[in-house]
Amino acid sequence: MMKTVYSRQRPTGVRQQRAKSTVPVSPLSPSTKTLYAIVTNKLKFKMKNIDSVIIQFYKFINEDMNNESFEKWIYDNKELEGIFQKDLYLDIISFNYKSHDSRTFIKSIVKKQFNWNEFEKWRTIELLEKILSCEIEFVLSTRKLRQLYKEQENEIKIPYISIELGIGYESCLDKFPVETEYHLWNKETLKKQLDYVENYREDFMKIVQNELNNIKH
């Protein structure tokens, strides 16, 4: 008998309409427009660099980058000095990245300097996209989603994924083997197990796609 997969209705946000400004705006002179364009382009370039820096920090916390690679990236990127305050920058470049506390340390940096919610959103999108592209096999996907859900409950209170996706599917499939455990089963029993798991796959992938679309938009 198949278990019931739990669902949760998510509240919809209410957008406030901005009042239109009635203050007349004077047209910019050609010289002012040129200066404005230069400043805007510089800001865009700086933000692009900052965004690329943030992603590297995200990847390290998410265990998509090992300690050695991250340490080399830290030392090779002088632009970090212009992004972080002097004391914080010195802490970053002087830290011992061979330590087991490296990710805890970088996590504290991200929480102090950047928006932690944005990291949680980023890693949720990363995981859902990997699941959709079948980079992570089905049963293991449900376990990773449960881990994500529980961690986000602790960190940001309201996870980016639904309880159905985060808890429901894993609760149905927690007794079934992941790919690395297949060799522990005899072929006939394993086939029955995998056939049962397949009953959930289509609906699971549809929900993953829908929730990914909602997070992105």
Residue frames as a rotation matrix with the C-alpha (Angstrom) as fourth column:
MET 1
0.576 0.817 0.000 0.00
0.817 -0.576 0.000 0.00
0.000 0.000 -1.000 0.00
MET 2
-0.246 -0.694 0.677 1.40
0.677 -0.623 -0.392 3.37
0.694 0.362 0.623 -1.05
LYS 3
-0.349 0.026 -0.937 1.81
0.844 -0.425 -0.326 6.07
-0.407 -0.905 0.126 1.58
THR 4
0.741 0.631 0.227 0.07
0.671 -0.700 -0.246 9.42
0.004 0.334 -0.942 1.31
VAL 5
-0.425 -0.860 0.283 2.31
0.848 -0.488 -0.207 12.26
0.316 0.152 0.937 0.17
TYR 6
0.132 0.488 -0.863 1.66
0.815 -0.549 -0.186 15.36
-0.564 -0.679 -0.470 2.25
SER 7
-0.194 -0.152 0.969 1.06
0.783 -0.620 0.059 18.74
0.591 0.770 0.239 0.70
ARG 8
-0.226 0.073 -0.971 0.99
0.749 -0.625 -0.221 22.28
-0.623 -0.777 0.087 1.93
GLN 9
0.545 0.445 0.711 -0.74
0.786 -0.568 -0.247 25.32
0.294 0.693 -0.659 0.51
ARG 10
-0.492 -0.820 -0.294 1.67
0.866 -0.495 -0.068 28.20
-0.090 -0.288 0.954 0.37
PRO 11
0.339 0.630 -0.699 0.41
0.535 -0.740 -0.407 31.71
-0.774 -0.236 -0.588 1.11
THR 12
0.194 -0.223 0.955 0.44
0.925 -0.283 -0.254 34.09
0.327 0.933 0.152 -1.82
GLY 13
-0.595 -0.531 -0.603 2.18
0.703 -0.708 -0.070 37.41
-0.390 -0.465 0.795 -1.45
VAL 14
0.611 0.791 0.031 0.41
0.741 -0.558 -0.374 40.70
-0.278 0.251 -0.927 -1.84
ARG 15
-0.440 -0.788 0.431 2.08
0.888 -0.454 0.077 43.29
0.135 0.416 0.899 -4.01
GLN 16
0.235 0.466 -0.853 1.65
0.533 -0.796 -0.288 46.92
-0.813 -0.387 -0.435 -3.15
GLN 17
0.419 -0.013 0.908 1.22
0.872 -0.273 -0.406 49.23
0.253 0.962 -0.103 -6.11
ARG 18
-0.497 -0.692 -0.524 3.60
0.777 -0.624 0.086 52.14
-0.386 -0.365 0.847 -6.12
ALA 19
0.569 0.688 -0.452 2.12
0.441 -0.718 -0.538 55.57
-0.694 0.106 -0.712 -6.40
LYS 20
0.306 -0.427 0.851 3.07
0.897 -0.169 -0.408 57.45
0.318 0.888 0.332 -9.57
SER 21
-0.385 -0.552 -0.740 5.32
0.741 -0.663 0.109 60.41
-0.551 -0.506 0.664 -9.02
THR 22
0.690 0.651 0.315 3.87
0.720 -0.578 -0.383 63.81
-0.067 0.491 -0.868 -9.91
VAL 23
0.404 -0.633 -0.660 7.21
0.013 -0.717 0.697 65.61
-0.915 -0.290 -0.282 -9.60
PRO 24
0.985 -0.046 -0.168 8.43
-0.172 -0.113 -0.979 66.86
0.026 0.993 -0.119 -13.00
VAL 25
0.409 -0.886 0.220 11.85
0.480 0.414 0.774 65.54
-0.776 -0.211 0.594 -14.04
SER 26
0.559 -0.292 -0.776 14.20
-0.623 -0.765 -0.161 67.75
-0.547 0.574 -0.610 -16.01
PRO 27
0.969 -0.243 -0.043 15.92
0.137 0.677 -0.723 66.15
0.205 0.695 0.689 -19.02
LEU 28
0.482 -0.866 -0.134 19.61
0.409 0.087 0.909 65.38
-0.775 -0.493 0.396 -18.55
SER 29
0.586 -0.408 -0.700 22.18
-0.718 -0.661 -0.216 67.38
-0.375 0.630 -0.680 -20.47
PRO 30
0.778 -0.311 -0.547 24.47
-0.238 0.659 -0.713 65.43
0.582 0.685 0.438 -22.87
SER 31
-0.258 -0.953 0.158 27.45
-0.518 -0.002 -0.855 65.80
0.816 -0.303 -0.493 -20.51
THR 32
-0.222 0.276 0.935 25.39
-0.947 0.166 -0.274 64.63
-0.231 -0.947 0.225 -17.53
LYS 33
0.824 0.559 -0.096 24.14
-0.559 0.773 -0.298 61.65
-0.092 0.300 0.950 -19.53
THR 34
0.376 -0.779 -0.502 27.72
-0.274 0.425 -0.863 60.68
0.885 0.462 -0.054 -20.38
LEU 35
-0.553 -0.575 0.603 28.80
-0.711 -0.052 -0.701 60.94
0.434 -0.816 -0.380 -16.74
TYR 36
0.178 0.736 0.653 25.72
-0.910 0.376 -0.175 58.97
-0.374 -0.563 0.737 -15.66
ALA 37
0.849 0.130 -0.513 26.50
-0.404 0.786 -0.469 56.23
0.342 0.605 0.719 -18.20
ILE 38
-0.102 -0.976 -0.193 30.12
-0.378 0.218 -0.900 55.96
0.920 -0.019 -0.391 -16.99
VAL 39
-0.543 -0.056 0.838 29.08
-0.839 0.004 -0.544 55.71
0.027 -0.998 -0.049 -13.33
THR 40
0.500 0.832 0.239 26.31
-0.812 0.546 -0.204 53.21
-0.300 -0.092 0.949 -14.14
ASN 41
0.662 -0.302 -0.686 28.66
-0.330 0.705 -0.628 50.99
0.673 0.642 0.367 -16.14
LYS 42
-0.461 -0.869 0.179 31.23
-0.510 0.094 -0.855 51.03
0.726 -0.486 -0.486 -13.34
LEU 43
-0.278 0.449 0.849 28.58
-0.912 0.154 -0.380 50.04
-0.301 -0.880 0.367 -10.82
LYS 44
0.776 0.583 -0.242 27.31
-0.631 0.715 -0.300 47.25
-0.002 0.386 0.923 -13.07
PHE 45
0.236 -0.786 -0.571 30.87
-0.312 0.495 -0.811 45.95
0.920 0.370 -0.128 -13.51
LYS 46
-0.648 -0.481 0.591 31.47
-0.675 0.002 -0.738 46.04
0.353 -0.877 -0.326 -9.74
MET 47
0.123 0.789 0.603 28.16
-0.903 0.340 -0.261 44.28
-0.411 -0.512 0.754 -9.01
LYS 48
0.753 0.102 -0.650 28.97
-0.487 0.752 -0.445 41.62
0.444 0.651 0.616 -11.60
ASN 49
-0.262 -0.937 -0.232 32.33
-0.336 0.314 -0.888 41.01
0.905 -0.154 -0.397 -9.89
ILE 50
-0.552 0.136 0.823 30.67
-0.831 -0.012 -0.556 40.89
-0.066 -0.991 0.120 -6.47
ASP 51
0.550 0.835 0.029 28.09
-0.819 0.545 -0.178 38.40
-0.164 0.075 0.984 -7.75
SER 52
0.496 -0.432 -0.753 30.82
-0.288 0.737 -0.612 36.12
0.819 0.521 0.241 -9.10
VAL 53
-0.633 -0.708 0.313 32.59
-0.486 0.049 -0.873 36.33
0.603 -0.704 -0.375 -5.72
ILE 54
-0.150 0.675 0.723 29.42
-0.953 0.095 -0.287 35.47
-0.263 -0.732 0.629 -3.83
ILE 55
0.725 0.459 -0.513 28.85
-0.623 0.755 -0.204 32.41
0.293 0.468 0.834 -6.02
GLN 56
-0.083 -0.841 -0.535 32.31
-0.224 0.539 -0.812 31.06
0.971 0.052 -0.233 -5.14
PHE 57
-0.753 -0.102 0.650 31.54
-0.649 -0.045 -0.760 31.43
0.107 -0.994 -0.032 -1.44
TYR 58
0.282 0.943 0.175 28.18
-0.934 0.312 -0.176 29.71
-0.221 -0.113 0.969 -2.02
LYS 59
0.529 -0.109 -0.842 29.84
-0.469 0.789 -0.397 26.83
0.707 0.605 0.366 -3.87
PHE 60
-0.571 -0.815 -0.101 32.31
-0.312 0.329 -0.891 26.26
0.759 -0.477 -0.442 -1.06
ILE 61
-0.549 0.445 0.707 29.62
-0.793 -0.011 -0.609 26.23
-0.263 -0.896 0.358 1.65
ASN 62
0.508 0.850 -0.136 27.53
-0.832 0.444 -0.333 23.90
-0.223 0.282 0.933 -0.53
GLU 63
0.089 -0.622 0.778 30.52
-0.212 0.751 0.625 21.51
-0.973 -0.221 -0.066 -0.84
ASP 64
0.946 0.182 0.267 30.74
0.231 0.200 -0.952 22.04
-0.227 0.963 0.147 -4.60
MET 65
0.513 -0.842 0.168 34.35
-0.321 -0.370 -0.872 23.19
0.796 0.394 -0.460 -4.14
ASN 66
0.559 -0.347 -0.753 37.04
0.718 0.657 0.230 21.55
0.415 -0.670 0.616 -2.03
ASN 67
0.777 -0.243 -0.580 39.24
0.358 -0.587 0.726 23.35
-0.517 -0.772 -0.369 0.50
GLU 68
-0.226 -0.967 0.114 42.32
0.634 -0.057 0.771 23.42
-0.739 0.247 0.626 -1.69
SER 69
-0.321 0.173 0.931 40.54
0.888 -0.286 0.360 24.93
0.329 0.942 -0.062 -4.69
PHE 70
0.741 0.665 0.096 38.79
0.572 -0.699 0.428 27.52
0.352 -0.262 -0.899 -2.55
GLU 71
0.524 -0.631 -0.573 42.00
0.429 -0.385 0.817 28.52
-0.736 -0.674 0.069 -0.79
LYS 72
-0.508 -0.716 0.478 43.77
0.767 -0.124 0.630 28.99
-0.392 0.687 0.612 -4.14
TRP 73
0.051 0.628 0.776 40.84
0.815 -0.475 0.331 31.08
0.577 0.616 -0.536 -5.41
ILE 74
0.845 0.244 -0.475 41.01
0.511 -0.629 0.585 33.27
-0.156 -0.738 -0.657 -2.29
TYR 75
0.110 -0.915 -0.387 44.71
0.411 -0.313 0.856 34.01
-0.905 -0.253 0.342 -2.77
ASP 76
-0.579 -0.360 0.731 44.37
0.790 -0.027 0.613 34.57
-0.201 0.932 0.300 -6.54
ASN 77
0.149 0.769 0.622 41.51
0.802 -0.462 0.379 37.10
0.578 0.442 -0.686 -6.30
LYS 78
-0.799 -0.553 -0.236 42.81
0.594 -0.668 -0.447 40.50
0.089 -0.498 0.863 -5.24
GLU 79
-0.485 0.690 0.537 39.37
-0.097 -0.653 0.751 42.02
0.869 0.313 0.384 -5.89
LEU 80
0.205 0.555 -0.806 38.25
0.754 0.435 0.492 40.61
0.624 -0.709 -0.329 -2.53
GLU 81
-0.595 -0.540 -0.595 40.16
0.798 -0.480 -0.363 43.41
-0.090 -0.691 0.717 -0.83
GLY 82
-0.952 0.250 0.177 37.82
-0.184 -0.929 0.321 45.96
0.244 0.273 0.931 -2.39
ILE 83
-0.141 0.956 -0.258 34.68
-0.048 0.254 0.966 44.06
0.989 0.149 0.010 -1.42
PHE 84
0.469 0.274 -0.840 35.35
0.728 0.419 0.543 43.27
0.501 -0.866 -0.003 2.24
GLN 85
0.903 -0.202 0.378 36.30
-0.375 -0.800 0.469 45.56
0.208 -0.565 -0.798 5.09
LYS 86
0.112 -0.988 -0.110 40.02
-0.749 -0.011 -0.662 45.46
0.653 0.156 -0.741 5.89
ASP 87
-0.370 -0.259 0.892 39.75
-0.877 0.414 -0.244 43.40
-0.306 -0.872 -0.381 9.10
LEU 88
0.540 0.674 0.504 37.38
-0.416 0.734 -0.537 40.92
-0.732 0.080 0.677 7.49
TYR 89
0.809 -0.314 -0.498 39.58
-0.461 0.186 -0.867 40.61
0.365 0.931 0.005 4.41
LEU 90
-0.230 -0.951 0.208 42.63
-0.876 0.110 -0.470 39.89
0.424 -0.290 -0.858 6.60
ASP 91
-0.085 0.298 0.951 40.64
-0.703 0.659 -0.269 37.22
-0.707 -0.691 0.153 8.43
ILE 92
0.856 0.517 -0.017 39.72
-0.352 0.558 -0.752 35.59
-0.379 0.649 0.659 5.11
ILE 93
0.638 -0.644 -0.422 43.22
-0.432 0.154 -0.889 35.48
0.638 0.749 -0.180 3.64
SER 94
-0.359 -0.829 0.428 44.90
-0.839 0.086 -0.537 34.43
0.408 -0.552 -0.727 6.89
PHE 95
0.441 0.611 0.657 42.52
-0.830 0.556 0.041 31.59
-0.340 -0.564 0.753 7.76
ASN 96
-0.712 -0.663 0.230 43.85
-0.568 0.737 0.367 28.02
-0.413 0.131 -0.902 7.71
TYR 97
0.126 0.845 -0.520 41.70
-0.992 0.107 -0.067 26.35
-0.001 0.524 0.852 5.06
LYS 98
-0.495 -0.289 -0.819 43.08
-0.289 0.944 -0.158 22.94
0.819 0.158 -0.551 5.89
SER 99
-0.895 0.209 0.395 41.06
-0.393 0.053 -0.918 23.17
-0.212 -0.977 0.035 9.09
HIS 100
-0.717 0.696 0.027 37.85
0.686 0.699 0.203 21.16
0.123 0.164 -0.979 9.53
ASP 101
-0.079 0.693 -0.716 36.14
0.647 -0.511 -0.566 24.42
-0.758 -0.509 -0.408 10.51
SER 102
-0.912 -0.409 0.022 36.64
0.280 -0.585 0.761 26.04
-0.298 0.701 0.648 7.08
ARG 103
-0.524 0.775 0.353 33.03
0.504 -0.052 0.862 25.85
0.687 0.630 -0.364 5.97
THR 104
0.314 0.597 -0.739 31.77
0.950 -0.196 0.245 27.04
0.002 -0.778 -0.628 9.35
PHE 105
-0.369 -0.557 -0.744 34.11
0.519 -0.787 0.332 30.02
-0.771 -0.263 0.580 9.09
ILE 106
-0.985 -0.007 0.171 33.04
0.156 -0.452 0.878 30.91
0.071 0.892 0.447 5.53
LYS 107
-0.144 0.987 -0.067 29.41
0.819 0.156 0.552 30.44
0.556 0.025 -0.831 6.51
SER 108
0.204 0.162 -0.965 29.90
0.832 -0.549 0.084 33.09
-0.516 -0.820 -0.247 9.22
ILE 109
-0.776 -0.534 -0.337 31.49
0.243 -0.745 0.621 35.41
-0.582 0.400 0.708 6.63
VAL 110
-0.765 0.546 0.341 28.56
0.390 -0.030 0.921 35.03
0.513 0.837 -0.190 4.24
LYS 111
0.173 0.871 -0.460 26.06
0.946 -0.018 0.323 35.64
0.273 -0.492 -0.827 7.04
LYS 112
-0.007 -0.278 -0.960 27.96
0.654 -0.728 0.206 38.75
-0.757 -0.626 0.187 8.10
GLN 113
-0.728 -0.499 -0.471 28.64
-0.002 -0.684 0.729 40.22
-0.686 0.532 0.497 4.66
PHE 114
-0.892 0.384 -0.239 25.90
-0.256 0.008 0.967 38.93
0.373 0.923 0.091 2.36
ASN 115
-0.084 0.960 0.268 22.24
-0.996 -0.090 0.010 37.86
0.034 -0.266 0.963 2.41
TRP 116
-0.786 -0.279 0.551 21.88
-0.393 0.914 -0.098 34.32
-0.477 -0.294 -0.828 3.78
ASN 117
0.211 0.942 0.260 18.40
-0.149 0.293 -0.944 33.96
-0.966 0.161 0.202 2.27
GLU 118
0.538 -0.077 -0.839 19.96
-0.831 -0.213 -0.514 34.47
-0.140 0.974 -0.179 -1.15
PHE 119
-0.630 -0.775 -0.062 22.35
-0.777 0.628 0.045 31.60
0.004 0.076 -0.997 -0.49
GLU 120
-0.528 0.497 0.688 19.46
-0.081 0.777 -0.624 29.33
-0.845 -0.386 -0.370 0.51
LYS 121
0.587 0.732 -0.347 17.59
-0.382 -0.127 -0.915 30.32
-0.714 0.670 0.205 -2.65
TRP 122
0.127 -0.641 -0.757 20.68
-0.990 -0.039 -0.133 29.72
0.056 0.767 -0.640 -4.78
ARG 123
-0.814 -0.538 0.219 21.39
-0.557 0.830 -0.034 26.25
-0.163 -0.150 -0.975 -3.38
THR 124
-0.093 0.867 0.490 17.73
-0.093 0.482 -0.871 25.27
-0.991 -0.126 0.036 -3.69
ILE 125
0.674 0.299 -0.675 17.76
-0.642 -0.215 -0.736 26.18
-0.365 0.930 0.046 -7.39
GLU 126
-0.281 -0.881 -0.380 21.06
-0.954 0.298 0.016 24.33
0.100 0.367 -0.925 -7.84
LEU 127
-0.750 0.007 0.661 19.66
-0.274 0.907 -0.320 21.15
-0.602 -0.421 -0.678 -6.29
LEU 128
0.273 0.946 0.175 16.36
-0.110 0.212 -0.971 21.23
-0.956 0.246 0.162 -8.19
GLU 129
0.523 -0.141 -0.841 18.16
-0.842 -0.237 -0.484 21.77
-0.131 0.961 -0.242 -11.50
LYS 130
-0.618 -0.785 -0.046 20.50
-0.786 0.616 0.049 18.84
-0.011 0.067 -0.998 -10.81
ILE 131
-0.446 0.553 0.704 17.50
-0.077 0.760 -0.646 16.64
-0.891 -0.343 -0.296 -10.04
LEU 132
0.586 0.750 -0.308 15.73
-0.330 -0.126 -0.936 17.65
-0.740 0.650 0.173 -13.26
SER 133
0.336 -0.550 -0.765 18.85
-0.923 -0.030 -0.384 16.95
0.188 0.835 -0.518 -15.31
CYS 134
0.958 0.156 -0.239 19.15
-0.108 0.973 0.204 13.53
0.264 -0.170 0.949 -13.60
GLU 135
-0.004 -0.993 0.118 22.57
-0.469 -0.102 -0.878 14.32
0.883 -0.058 -0.465 -12.15
ILE 136
-0.733 -0.114 0.670 21.25
-0.670 0.285 -0.685 12.91
-0.113 -0.952 -0.286 -8.88
GLU 137
-0.773 0.458 -0.439 19.36
0.141 0.799 0.584 9.62
0.619 0.390 -0.682 -8.90
PHE 138
-0.036 0.964 0.264 15.77
-0.064 -0.266 0.962 9.57
0.997 0.018 0.071 -7.73
VAL 139
0.626 0.335 -0.704 15.88
0.600 0.369 0.709 8.09
0.498 -0.867 0.030 -4.20
LEU 140
-0.322 -0.828 -0.458 19.01
0.946 -0.300 -0.123 10.04
-0.035 -0.473 0.880 -3.32
SER 141
-0.632 0.172 0.756 17.24
0.196 -0.908 0.371 13.20
0.750 0.383 0.540 -4.56
THR 142
0.461 0.887 0.039 14.47
0.128 -0.109 0.986 12.74
0.878 -0.449 -0.164 -2.01
ARG 143
0.445 -0.379 -0.811 17.05
0.894 0.240 0.378 12.39
0.051 -0.894 0.446 0.78
LYS 144
-0.677 -0.722 0.140 18.88
0.724 -0.688 -0.045 15.52
0.128 0.071 0.989 -0.30
LEU 145
-0.298 0.666 0.683 15.59
0.037 -0.707 0.706 17.43
0.954 0.236 0.186 -0.45
ARG 146
0.692 0.514 -0.507 14.73
0.487 0.186 0.853 16.33
0.534 -0.837 -0.122 3.08
GLN 147
-0.062 -0.817 -0.573 18.15
0.988 -0.130 0.078 17.49
-0.138 -0.561 0.816 4.30
LEU 148
-0.756 -0.179 0.630 17.66
0.402 -0.886 0.231 20.83
0.517 0.427 0.742 2.53
TYR 149
0.167 0.939 0.300 14.18
0.129 -0.322 0.938 21.26
0.978 -0.118 -0.175 4.01
LYS 150
0.665 0.081 -0.743 15.28
0.714 0.224 0.663 20.52
0.220 -0.971 0.091 7.58
GLU 151
-0.393 -0.886 -0.245 18.33
0.913 -0.408 0.010 22.78
-0.109 -0.220 0.970 7.35
GLN 152
-0.679 0.188 0.710 16.25
0.204 -0.880 0.428 25.65
0.706 0.436 0.559 5.97
GLU 153
0.512 0.833 -0.210 13.72
0.410 -0.023 0.912 25.19
0.755 -0.553 -0.353 8.75
ASN 154
0.373 -0.466 -0.802 16.56
0.903 -0.017 0.430 25.87
-0.214 -0.884 0.415 11.19
GLU 155
-0.607 -0.794 0.023 18.23
0.765 -0.577 0.284 28.66
-0.213 0.190 0.958 9.23
ILE 156
-0.964 0.227 0.142 15.40
-0.133 -0.867 0.479 30.67
0.232 0.443 0.866 7.64
LYS 157
-0.629 0.722 0.287 12.29
-0.350 0.067 -0.934 29.12
-0.694 -0.689 0.211 9.28
ILE 158
0.542 0.840 0.024 10.30
-0.300 0.220 -0.928 28.82
-0.785 0.496 0.371 6.03
PRO 159
-0.336 -0.738 0.586 12.02
0.308 0.502 0.808 26.55
-0.890 0.452 0.059 3.46
TYR 160
-0.529 0.057 -0.846 12.03
-0.706 -0.582 0.403 27.40
-0.470 0.811 0.349 -0.24
ILE 161
-0.753 0.304 -0.583 10.47
-0.252 0.685 0.683 24.02
0.607 0.662 -0.440 -1.08
SER 162
0.207 0.939 0.276 7.14
-0.792 -0.005 0.611 22.61
0.575 -0.345 0.742 0.04
ILE 163
-0.165 -0.182 0.969 6.78
-0.839 0.543 -0.041 20.00
-0.519 -0.820 -0.243 2.77
GLU 164
0.847 0.502 0.175 5.44
-0.302 0.725 -0.618 17.66
-0.437 0.471 0.766 0.09
LEU 165
0.739 -0.625 -0.251 8.72
-0.185 0.170 -0.968 17.82
0.648 0.762 0.010 -1.82
GLY 166
-0.065 -0.856 0.513 10.96
-0.789 -0.271 -0.551 18.14
0.611 -0.440 -0.658 1.23
ILE 167
-0.538 -0.082 0.839 9.45
-0.758 0.482 -0.439 15.48
-0.368 -0.872 -0.321 3.49
GLY 168
0.391 0.909 0.144 6.62
-0.757 0.407 -0.511 13.64
-0.523 0.091 0.848 1.73
TYR 169
0.695 -0.118 -0.709 8.52
-0.541 0.562 -0.625 11.75
0.472 0.819 0.327 -0.95
GLU 170
-0.414 -0.910 -0.017 11.43
-0.630 0.300 -0.716 10.84
0.657 -0.286 -0.698 1.28
SER 171
-0.381 0.350 0.856 9.00
-0.808 0.325 -0.492 9.42
-0.450 -0.879 0.159 3.84
CYS 172
0.725 0.683 -0.086 7.57
-0.616 0.588 -0.523 7.18
-0.307 0.432 0.848 1.11
LEU 173
0.804 -0.440 -0.401 10.92
-0.137 0.519 -0.844 6.04
0.579 0.733 0.357 -0.23
ASP 174
0.349 -0.723 0.596 13.19
-0.928 -0.356 0.110 6.02
0.133 -0.591 -0.795 2.82
LYS 175
0.398 -0.164 0.903 13.36
-0.382 0.865 0.325 2.20
-0.834 -0.474 0.281 2.91
PHE 176
0.957 0.013 0.290 14.44
0.250 0.470 -0.847 1.90
-0.148 0.882 0.447 -0.71
PRO 177
0.219 -0.976 -0.022 18.07
0.746 0.153 0.648 1.67
-0.629 -0.158 0.761 -1.85
VAL 178
0.620 -0.216 -0.755 20.08
-0.527 -0.827 -0.196 4.42
-0.582 0.519 -0.626 -3.50
GLU 179
0.815 -0.230 -0.532 22.27
-0.438 0.355 -0.826 3.50
0.379 0.906 0.189 -6.46
THR 180
-0.176 -0.979 0.103 25.40
-0.801 0.082 -0.593 2.91
0.572 -0.187 -0.799 -4.36
GLU 181
-0.365 0.114 0.924 23.50
-0.762 0.533 -0.367 0.27
-0.535 -0.838 -0.108 -2.39
TYR 182
0.466 0.636 -0.615 22.23
-0.880 0.406 -0.247 -1.77
0.092 0.656 0.749 -5.35
HIS 183
-0.198 -0.656 -0.728 25.03
-0.543 0.692 -0.476 -4.31
0.816 0.301 -0.494 -5.00
LEU 184
-0.840 -0.098 0.534 23.72
-0.536 0.304 -0.788 -5.25
-0.085 -0.948 -0.307 -1.55
TRP 185
0.087 0.970 0.229 20.44
-0.702 0.223 -0.676 -6.57
-0.707 -0.102 0.700 -3.02
ASN 186
-0.547 -0.164 0.821 19.74
0.384 0.822 0.420 -9.68
-0.744 0.545 -0.386 -5.08
LYS 187
-1.000 -0.019 0.008 18.60
0.016 -0.470 0.882 -8.89
-0.013 0.882 0.470 -8.61
GLU 188
-0.426 0.905 -0.010 15.00
0.632 0.305 0.712 -10.05
0.647 0.297 -0.702 -8.31
THR 189
0.164 0.464 -0.870 14.30
0.957 -0.291 0.025 -8.16
-0.241 -0.837 -0.492 -5.07
LEU 190
-0.615 -0.478 -0.627 16.07
0.319 -0.878 0.357 -5.06
-0.721 0.020 0.693 -6.36
LYS 191
-0.903 0.315 0.292 13.95
0.242 -0.188 0.952 -5.06
0.355 0.930 0.094 -9.51
LYS 192
0.025 0.960 -0.278 10.75
0.882 0.110 0.458 -5.16
0.471 -0.257 -0.844 -7.43
GLN 193
-0.001 -0.111 -0.994 12.04
0.772 -0.632 0.070 -2.30
-0.636 -0.767 0.086 -5.30
LEU 194
-0.850 -0.429 -0.306 12.93
0.140 -0.744 0.654 -0.16
-0.507 0.513 0.692 -8.32
ASP 195
-0.638 0.707 0.306 9.62
0.514 0.095 0.852 -0.88
0.573 0.701 -0.424 -10.04
TYR 196
0.244 0.729 -0.639 7.81
0.969 -0.164 0.183 0.37
0.029 -0.664 -0.747 -6.94
VAL 197
-0.306 -0.469 -0.829 9.95
0.510 -0.816 0.274 3.51
-0.804 -0.339 0.488 -6.80
GLU 198
-0.935 -0.109 0.339 9.09
0.355 -0.346 0.868 4.30
0.022 0.932 0.362 -10.42
ASN 199
-0.038 0.999 0.023 5.43
0.960 0.031 0.277 4.78
0.277 0.033 -0.960 -9.42
TYR 200
0.466 0.190 -0.864 6.45
0.656 -0.729 0.193 8.07
-0.593 -0.657 -0.465 -7.82
ARG 201
-0.441 -0.896 0.057 8.89
0.732 -0.323 0.600 9.43
-0.519 0.306 0.798 -10.36
GLU 202
-0.375 0.291 0.880 6.61
0.779 -0.416 0.470 11.21
0.503 0.862 -0.071 -12.85
ASP 203
0.710 0.700 0.082 4.65
0.517 -0.596 0.614 13.21
0.478 -0.393 -0.785 -10.26
PHE 204
0.452 -0.640 -0.622 7.85
0.669 -0.219 0.710 13.95
-0.590 -0.737 0.329 -8.35
MET 205
-0.559 -0.744 0.365 9.57
0.788 -0.341 0.512 15.45
-0.257 0.574 0.778 -11.38
LYS 206
0.009 0.659 0.752 6.52
0.675 -0.559 0.482 17.58
0.738 0.503 -0.450 -12.20
ILE 207
0.877 0.317 -0.362 6.53
0.478 -0.484 0.733 19.04
0.057 -0.816 -0.575 -8.68
VAL 208
0.020 -0.951 -0.308 10.28
0.745 -0.192 0.640 19.68
-0.667 -0.242 0.704 -8.86
GLN 209
-0.569 -0.214 0.794 9.78
0.780 -0.445 0.439 21.59
0.260 0.869 0.421 -12.12
ASN 210
0.394 0.823 0.408 6.83
0.565 -0.567 0.599 23.59
0.725 -0.006 -0.689 -10.78
GLU 211
0.814 -0.101 -0.572 8.61
0.506 -0.361 0.783 24.57
-0.286 -0.927 -0.243 -7.58
LEU 212
-0.306 -0.948 0.086 11.76
0.825 -0.219 0.521 25.50
-0.475 0.230 0.850 -9.48
ASN 213
-0.308 0.280 0.909 9.70
0.710 -0.569 0.415 27.78
0.633 0.773 -0.024 -11.75
ASN 214
0.744 0.668 -0.025 8.06
0.486 -0.515 0.706 29.41
0.459 -0.537 -0.708 -8.72
ILE 215
0.459 -0.647 -0.609 11.39
0.653 -0.218 0.725 30.07
-0.602 -0.730 0.323 -6.99
LYS 216
-0.525 -0.729 0.440 12.95
0.823 -0.301 0.482 31.57
-0.219 0.615 0.758 -10.13
HIS 217
-0.499 0.427 0.754 9.99
0.377 -0.677 0.632 33.84
0.781 0.600 0.176 -10.79
